[in-house]
Amino acid sequence: MNEMKWDLSQLVESTDPDHIIARLEEMVSESATIKKHYQGKIVEMDAANLFTLLESRDNFSLKYEGVAMYCNLLYSANSTNPVAQQLNDAMRRAILRMGQNLAFIELELGQLLSSKPEITDASELEEFHHMLKRTLRRVPHQLSEVEEQLVMSKDQNGIDAWSQLQGDWLSTRTFRIIIDGEEKELPYGQIIGLYEDPRREVRREANRIVYDALGKDAILWSTALRSVCADHVQMCDWRKYPSVMTQSLISNDVEEDTVRALMHTIEKNVETYRRYLSLKAKLMRLPKLGNWDIIAPLPDDPGKKYSWQESKKNVVEAYTQFDQQFGKYVEDMFDRRHIDAEVRHGKVSGAFCATWFDGQSAYILQSFNGLVGDVYTQAHELGHAIHAYLGSRAQRPSNYEIGSCIAECGSTFGELLLTEHLLTNSSSDDEKKAVLCKVLDEFGMAAFQVSARYFFEHALYDAIKAGRFLDGELISDLWTNSRDKIYGSVVEWLPEMKWEWTMKLHYYIPNYRFYNYPYVFAQLFVFALYRVYLEQGKDFVPKMKALLSAGSSRSPRELAAELGFDITSEDFWQKGIDQAEEFIDQLESLL
Ligand SMILES: [Zn+2]
């Protein structure tokens, strides 16, 4: 038995491909039956009938969750396996057909709620209260059925195509770079790996080559970005969104005053991040960091390697020290072999945790190479798993549509628990420095660097409102201004870095405007929670459990209020900054 390979057989009654295909067919035909039974009737429903419908939708999703997950995970673990390819393809087609069959529910539910908004408060529907409120918030911005279809079909060759073009362009490019006297031609996915190379010159050269090449096609990028933004402005008009951020606020279940308090806290505290960057320059024995040094490893990093067993031990202990039950859930993930960590050809890159709601558990994929980063990834994904264990025991599937602001709570909190554990058990100052820089690098990127992207996105829309034409040079000006607001003069930027905006995938993704602040939210929120944990000790544990058990049954604002915090106040967010300051102090004391 290979401990580093997951056991997916628990997801299905039989792993026979014919059985799997038959189950997928059953899912499609059951969705057709639901359509036949309910279509046209939702608009007239009373609270009791609506409850029956929503409950049966939840039961339906639980019934077929395992088989759909099985196909998806089998393929993620080895995309070159022909059986996995066939099953994954069958699953995707089945899901699409099921989605088409059930699309009427959202639409008719919207119509029902707009004609009878008081139904959301009916006592029979208490369990669905917040989900219905969220739906109600979207309703005034829905277009008619025909208009929605028209938008979708025009988007296919419009904004969807711009995003496709950006992705295709990047993934088919190759870049020439000379390393150790040898010229290499690398695809984009590989050359960006050199950004974290231990050799400073290699990092600098990789950055210069990539952004020089991207800048040469500025006309392509600016046309794409201009079109995506103009489309958004137009759709805001059609959908009567009061601001360019409304769509994002609704999907993240937050209000504008929260985001304002959060971003203002960041602006007020840029010196905290700059202080860290100056310390890092000292650790790297440089007068100043270059942009190619910001996330670089330290020259004295001992590069400690962890075996699978050592990693597991550290992570289990870190969680157990916080809470026995957390530790038990993590052990359960290992004992039942729900983690795929083996490095394998054909496995998807990166890492993820997939909630298995029906099994009240989760599955994790990662490629474990024994670096400290891999131990962090394991702790991160297991934090998601704990979220899944608690949430699936306390909620129904309708209340587990967790938005980006809260989704990273368990995972980032787990990383901080691991940090505490590694700091306590590390044998040298160099090891401690490496751990602290790992945490602070990530904090800096998620809280501050991402904030620059948020300021940039606002600047784009302000420029459009002011009637300015967004060409490559103007967009680059807006980019560097937003960037400098965060970094000031503590970092030296290659001139080519003015083209950095060109490769930020999210800016080109259709209907995904202002994707960025949830990362800032999650990072500061968890740092603030961790600070409270240090202040309150064990009293904090049940509060953290309540938060992770709540799923999406309440908004982030309500969840924070239950913990005694007001997320519309800058004082709360400042706690997160204070915790980062604490880590920076610890690092400074090691110098
Ligand atoms: Zn995550």
Residues whose N, C-alpha, C, O or C-beta is under 5 A from the ligand:
A	BS01	ZN	S411
